[in-house]
Amino acid sequence: MSAAQVPAGASPEAVAGYRRPSRWRRSVDGRTAFVYLLPAFIVMGIITFYPLLFQVWMSFTNYGITNLKQGSPAPAFVGMNNYVNILTDQLSIPNYDFLRLLLYNFWWALSNTAIHLVLGVAIALLLNVKGLWGKRLYRSLFIIPVVIPPIIVATVWRNMFDADSGAVNLFLQAVGSIFRIPPEVFHVDWMNQVEDPIAFLPLPLAYFGMLIANTWLGWPLFSVVATGSLQSIPNELYEAAEMDGAGPWQKFKNITIVYLRPAMLPYSIYGFVITFNLFFLAYFMSGGGPFGRTELLVTQAYKLVNER
């Protein structure tokens, strides 16, 4: 009999008379646990595993929108042709470049997530200051962007960046008038300007417009998660650190960040995945322009499906 099989704290007499449950008893317990898990497995199989496997099968065929119609012929098996066409830029999509698309998609998700994380944590720290009036009101207000439908967010921000009558250009012109700058200087076509605003960064102006819009949309939830973590930190730790002579930076580095990391790291990964597949801003704000430079993998896939 191994030590792992003996109940903790058992008397010598109990240890001597202890018998391991029979194989039948153990199998009964296992079947009971499986029965409880079976409904979850069925639901996951229907809404996750089956669609995933079906999409893998579709990738080896010429499946298109026409195949969704009732009575349409079955799609033909094409093997690895779809993957070869994607990787070798042989798709019938204007301005398609897989490597550029993939690199931009990663940079788009990474830059947004980093800004959301830093801004969300900073605002959570600001609203966690003792004695600050209206904390609950501020926290209620900054969560409003999250509940607005995505199509409305994209449409409003696209109109705000309009070259002729957008609120952003009008604001810049108003500020420029104070310094006697001609309004023509701020007649900026945010979503369609071809020249890069920063010479050493191969990123169009539309990227920065979308970055501003998604920053407004994305940091509140990061701030909510950070606020929950901050409120779980015992005040005694800060008091003990202060008694030991720790300064503000040392307390932030050794206490605040340590307690924030377990919550912010998984949520940052979640935010990266969401931003990587953020369809509505790229499709409804910039339309992928100029010349496909703000396209994402998900918008290119949508356009490709619609053309078949």
HELIX and SHEET records of a PDB file:
HELIX    1   1 ALA A    3  GLN A    5  5                                   3    
HELIX    2   2 PRO A   12  ALA A   16  1                                   5    
HELIX    3   3 ARG A   23  MET A   44  1                                  22    
HELIX    4   4 GLY A   45  PHE A   49  3                                   5    
HELIX    5   5 TYR A   50  SER A   59  1                                  10    
HELIX    6   6 ILE A   65  LEU A   68  5                                   4    
HELIX    7   7 ASN A   81  LEU A   87  1                                   7    
HELIX    8   8 PHE A   98  LEU A  127  1                                  30    
HELIX    9   9 LYS A  135  LEU A  141  1                                   7    
HELIX   10  10 ILE A  144  VAL A  147  1                                   4    
HELIX   11  11 PRO A  150  MET A  160  1                                  11    
HELIX   12  12 ALA A  167  ILE A  178  1                                  12    
HELIX   13  13 PRO A  183  PHE A  186  5                                   4    
HELIX   14  14 LEU A  205  GLN A  231  1                                  27    
HELIX   15  15 ASN A  235  MET A  243  1                                   9    
HELIX   16  16 PRO A  248  LYS A  251  1                                   4    
HELIX   17  17 PHE A  252  THR A  256  3                                   5    
HELIX   18  18 ILE A  257  PHE A  276  1                                  20    
HELIX   19  19 PHE A  279  LEU A  281  1                                   3    
HELIX   20  20 ALA A  282  SER A  286  3                                   5    
HELIX   21  21 LEU A  297  GLU A  307  1                                  11    
END                                                                             
